[in-house]
Amino acid sequence: MSITSHCLDLFHGCPGAGMRVEIYFEKQKINSVLLNKDGRSDQALVETSNVKTGNWELIFFVGDYFKKKTKLTDPPFLNEVVIKFGVADPKDNYHVPILVTPHSYSTYRGS
């Protein structure tokens, strides 16, 4: 019924507070948020009435986030992490979390 996400910073052992996240549907920007102190958006990235069947994309601005917290190479190894996923049933919840360091990331479909 909605699309949500959260970010955990495994490098520092904390939530990804302040990370910018953008969400797109079929290449059209839908929303942009800064994650709160818990590494989550204060509201769903996309609310129930706007979730559609099709191809979605999340962009996590991990380079900008880590530049504020630690010394990185220039350019950073990871800058924008793009996660492309499909929504088959817009009546389901789609939770797409990310675990991230300056050099790696992992994602999955959460609950």
PyMOL commands that set and color helices and strands:
alter all, ss='L'
color gray80, all
select helices_A, chain A and resi 48-50+62-67
alter helices_A, ss='H'
color red, helices_A
select strands_A, chain A and resi 3-4+7-9+14-15+20-25+28-34+54-60+81-87+94-95+98-100+105-107
alter strands_A, ss='S'
color yellow, strands_A
deselect
rebuild
show_as cartoon
